[in-house]
Amino acid sequence: LGMGKVNAALNTMAILTDSRFDFSDIYILSTGCAGSAMDNSVMGDVFVITSAVDYDLGHHADPRDMEDDTAATWFHDADFDSAAVVHLDQDLMDRVYSLVKDIPLETTERTRDFMTRAFDGADWAVRDPKVLRGTTVTGDNYWKGQYGHANALLMTQTYGCSDPYATTEMEDIAIARTAKQLGMLDRLIILRDSVNMDTFMLGATPESLWDPE
């Protein structure tokens, strides 16, 4: 489907409305890697996604322009509510989760050591990976850091998502809105695995990670 919400929405619509194919008896499976929430996940977790949130809808501020020292830089605007979140079919999510929740997952000692060092051996960071339920927050940018993390937590709470903020990626809200528009939301399954965290680790900075210089 391509990266980003525009590509994901357009290509999902193009596929599902192609008259050459009969999609009347299919399930849509969106799957891929994702960043995941500090304090809630470890790299290697797999999430059955129960809600998808649009990270970009609403009002965003640069922290340098804000008057107070709050960590969240997103401000809710109810005018966007009808487009900003899609709650997947909960009966289907319950069925999917019941089928996969006990599947054993493995990690590597290198990954476990990295998580231990990055988060000072916190209990949540050194556990074995497992299959969980969660909310995904879809953004058109690859963000990290305390402000984005606080925004994702606030969005998940504001939009009444049944499961906590778990992953961040670039496509799923677009796929979910397209499925909903086509009356196929009750056949959409989203599975995401954590390959990164939503915070800077072990002294990394935006410049050290992303600046080509």
C-alpha positions in Angstrom: 0.0 0.0 0.0 3.0 2.3 0.4 4.0 4.5 3.3 1.9 7.3 4.8 -1.8 7.8 5.1 -2.4 9.2 1.6 -0.8 6.2 -0.1 -2.5 3.7 2.3 -6.0 5.2 1.8 -5.8 5.6 -2.0 -4.3 2.2 -2.6 -6.7 0.4 -0.2 -9.7 2.1 -2.0 -8.2 1.2 -5.4 -7.8 -2.5 -4.5 -11.2 -2.9 -2.8 -13.2 -1.2 -5.5 -11.5 -3.0 -8.4 -14.3 -4.6 -10.4 -12.1 -7.5 -11.5 -12.2 -9.0 -8.0 -14.9 -10.2 -5.7 -14.2 -9.0 -2.1 -17.6 -9.9 -0.7 -16.3 -12.7 1.4 -12.8 -11.6 2.6 -11.0 -10.3 5.6 -8.6 -7.4 5.4 -5.3 -8.0 7.3 -3.1 -5.0 7.9 0.2 -6.1 9.4 3.7 -4.7 9.8 6.3 -3.4 12.2 5.8 -0.4 14.5 7.3 1.7 17.2 5.8 1.1 20.6 4.9 2.8 23.8 7.5 3.3 26.5 6.3 2.0 29.9 3.8 -0.4 28.2 5.7 -2.6 25.7 9.0 -4.2 24.8 10.5 -4.8 21.4 9.1 -8.1 20.1 5.6 -7.6 21.4 2.7 -8.3 18.9 -0.4 -6.3 19.2 -4.0 -7.0 18.2 -5.1 -3.4 17.4 -8.6 -2.5 18.6 -8.6 1.2 17.8 -6.7 3.4 15.3 -6.1 7.1 16.0 -5.0 9.9 13.6 -1.9 11.6 15.2 -2.1 14.6 12.9 -5.7 15.7 13.3 -6.3 18.4 16.0 -4.0 21.2 16.9 -0.3 20.7 17.4 2.1 23.2 18.9 5.9 23.4 18.9 6.9 23.2 22.6 9.1 26.3 22.1 6.0 28.3 21.4 4.1 27.2 24.5 3.7 29.2 27.7 3.7 26.4 30.2 6.0 23.4 30.7 3.4 20.7 29.8 4.7 17.6 28.0 1.7 17.3 25.7 1.7 19.5 22.6 -1.6 18.3 21.1 -4.9 20.1 21.7 -8.2 18.4 21.2 -10.7 19.8 18.7 -14.1 18.0 18.7 -14.6 19.1 15.1 -12.2 16.4 14.1 -13.6 13.6 16.2 -15.6 11.8 13.5 -12.4 11.4 11.4 -9.7 11.2 14.0 -10.4 7.7 15.5 -11.8 4.4 14.2 -12.8 1.7 16.7 -12.5 -1.7 15.1 -15.2 -4.3 15.4 -14.8 -5.4 19.0 -16.5 -8.8 18.6 -14.0 -9.6 15.8 -11.1 -8.3 17.9 -12.2 -10.5 20.8 -12.2 -13.5 18.5 -8.9 -12.8 17.0 -7.2 -12.1 20.4 -8.6 -15.3 21.8 -6.9 -17.2 19.0 -3.5 -15.7 19.3 -3.1 -14.5 22.9 -1.3 -17.6 24.1 1.2 -17.9 21.2 4.7 -17.9 22.7 7.0 -15.2 21.4 10.8 -15.2 21.6 13.4 -12.4 21.8 17.2 -12.3 21.6 19.7 -11.7 24.3 20.9 -8.7 22.4 17.5 -7.1 22.4 16.9 -7.9 26.0 20.3 -6.4 26.9 19.5 -3.3 24.9 16.1 -2.8 26.7 17.8 -3.4 30.1 20.4 -0.7 29.5 18.0 1.7 27.8 15.5 1.7 30.7 17.8 0.9 33.7 16.4 -2.6 34.2 12.8 -1.5 34.8 10.5 -4.5 35.3 8.3 -3.5 32.3 11.3 -3.3 30.0 12.9 -6.6 30.7 9.9 -9.0 30.5 9.4 -11.5 27.7 7.5 -10.3 24.7 3.9 -11.3 24.4 0.7 -10.9 22.4 -1.4 -7.9 23.7 -4.3 -5.7 22.7 -3.7 -2.1 22.1 -4.5 1.2 20.3 -2.3 2.3 17.4 -1.6 6.0 16.7 -1.0 6.7 13.0 1.2 9.7 12.0 2.7 10.8 8.7 6.0 11.4 10.4 8.5 9.2 12.2 8.4 10.8 15.6 10.1 10.0 18.9 10.3 11.6 22.3 8.4 12.8 25.4 6.1 15.2 23.6 4.9 12.7 21.0 4.5 10.0 23.7 2.4 12.4 25.8 0.3 13.3 22.8 -0.4 9.7 21.9 -1.4 8.9 25.5 -3.7 11.9 25.6 -5.3 11.1 22.2 -6.0 7.5 23.2 -7.7 8.7 26.4 -9.6 11.6 24.8 -11.0 9.4 22.1 -12.2 6.7 24.5 -10.2 3.8 23.1 -10.8 0.6 24.9 -7.2 -0.4 25.1 -4.1 1.6 25.9 -1.8 3.3 23.4 0.5 0.6 22.2 2.0 1.3 18.8 2.7 4.1 16.3 3.0 3.7 12.6 2.0 5.4 9.3 -0.9 3.7 7.7 -3.6 2.0 9.8 -6.0 4.9 10.5 -6.2 5.4 6.7 -6.8 1.7 6.0 -9.5 1.6 8.8 -11.3 4.7 7.5 -11.3 3.3 4.0 -12.7 0.0 5.3 -15.4 1.8 7.2 -16.3 3.9 4.2 -16.8 0.7 2.2 -18.8 -1.0 4.9 -16.0 -3.5 5.6 -14.9 -2.5 9.1 -16.3 -5.7 10.6 -13.7 -7.6 8.5 -10.6 -5.6 9.2 -7.8 -7.1 11.4 -4.7 -5.1 12.3 -1.6 -6.8 13.8 1.6 -4.9 14.6 4.9 -6.0 16.0 7.2 -3.7 18.0 10.6 -3.2 16.5 11.4 0.2 18.1 10.4 2.4 21.0 8.8 5.8 21.0 11.5 7.5 23.0 15.2 8.3 22.5 17.4 5.7 24.1 21.0 5.5 25.4 21.8 9.1 24.7 20.4 9.3 21.2 19.1 12.6 19.9 17.2 13.6 16.8 20.4 15.0 15.4 22.4 11.8 16.1 19.7 9.6 14.5 18.5 11.6 11.6 20.9 14.4 10.6 22.9 13.3 7.6 25.7 15.5 8.7 
